[in-house]
Structure formats: C-alpha cells, structure tokens
C-alpha cells in the first residue's frame, strides 16, 4: 500500500552531469542514505553548476518506494 505522506529532503549535490545529445541534465543526490541520479529538465547546465543543494519533494509509493514529485535547486541549505 502507498501512503499519501509527502516530505522534503535537502541533499548536497555530489555530481553534476551535462546533457549529451538528447538526454537531460542530471545531478547525483543522497535520498534516504542512497545516492541517486535525478534528471533535471527545468534548469540548463549553466544554472545547475551554480547550485550546491537540492530540495527534493518525495512521496512514498507502493512498497515504500520513493517517488520524486518536484526538485528545486538552491545555493545553500
């Protein structure tokens, strides 16, 4: 069963990857103790390179699998 509980995780950005051909820009963040790569569609790479932290809005799906609802980038916590 899923829960409709939404929560926000603030994580430092460990890696930043520029898009290649048709793939989107991506960042590597830590969610629940695991490093995960997240595609970032709303920012170009010049903007991403300025930010140090990501604020990730998450909802628990079936079997407690985290579903990313929204990602905002910020310079500091």
Secondary structure as GFF3:
##gff-version 3
##sequence-region A 1 77
A	DSSP	beta_strand	6	12	.	.	.	ID=ss1
A	DSSP	beta_strand	15	17	.	.	.	ID=ss2
A	DSSP	beta_strand	25	31	.	.	.	ID=ss3
A	DSSP	beta_strand	34	40	.	.	.	ID=ss4
A	DSSP	alpha_helix	45	48	.	.	.	ID=ss5
A	DSSP	beta_strand	53	60	.	.	.	ID=ss6
A	DSSP	three_ten_helix	62	64	.	.	.	ID=ss7
A	DSSP	beta_strand	66	74	.	.	.	ID=ss8
###
